[in-house]
């Protein structure tokens, strides 16, 4: 599927270019829920370093990786071993393991007390520095996209800024190992919607991502190497009372002849601070679109979803 392509550089252009970008992004999110973004500002060297260190981490023996699986963190920092997470409503675990890297608060903000420290990977001296650098690049790119979304919704351009600054975003490195036997019921990642505001995804190492179209058909999604894919998450869907839809997607298993190939994927889940209200915006509620969700904060909603997908008891 050729998902809509937008150029983030246009958002910094003249007023006409900026307005056209805002309109194109908003309409794409209403119609499809996914866009490909070029000139996204994440350096190629950073992306290359991310994949190099991700592959090196997951190639280590299980006993080494498990040193970084920290009980009590619900997978929000460090390593989560194979088969621990499942999609909401599914009992079959996804065929993956992953490592999560979170916010680094460096300006004295008291919100630092809310966040566990990032887990330091001793065996790979460049792992944590490259993940921190990538995190900050993703955060800057995502913040720009949220400014455009705010304008599309008729809000102040900086509506999301204070919620995203020192927010609870997550950079997740995912490894889908080679498939060695007939899976019982799961695919690499069962159909789901993301929890957060928006997700930024650099190109995965192999095909497999599919989105559910409005015609209820599963459609493969690919992006060019210089693009990232950015989709709407459930928090933004709630906030906009379904004006911007969180798109259902999944990662399917490869053809049997490619079962021996692993897949790596590195999404950035852009979360606001836990205190942000996700109450439906009044401007998105009318007689034809009554309020669809009860009020909740981002923290309350995240906690609920982590329990639903098996990461929190």
Secondary structure, 3 states (H helix, E strand, C coil): CCCCEEEHHHHHCCHHHHHHHHHHHHHHHHHCCEEEEECCCCCHHHHHHHHHHHHHHHCCCHHHHHHHCCCCCCCCCEEECCCCCCCCCCCCCCCCEEEEECCCCCCCCHHHHHCCCCCCCCCCCCHHHHHHHHHHHHHHHHHHHHHHHHHHCCCCCCCCHHHHCCCCCEEEEEEECCCCCCCCCCCCEEEECCCCCEEEEECCCCCCEEEECCCCCEEECCCCCCEEEEEECHHHHHHCCCCCCCCCEEECCCCHHHCCCCEEEEEEEECCCCCCECCCCHHHCECCECCCCCCCEHHHHHHHHHHHCCCCC
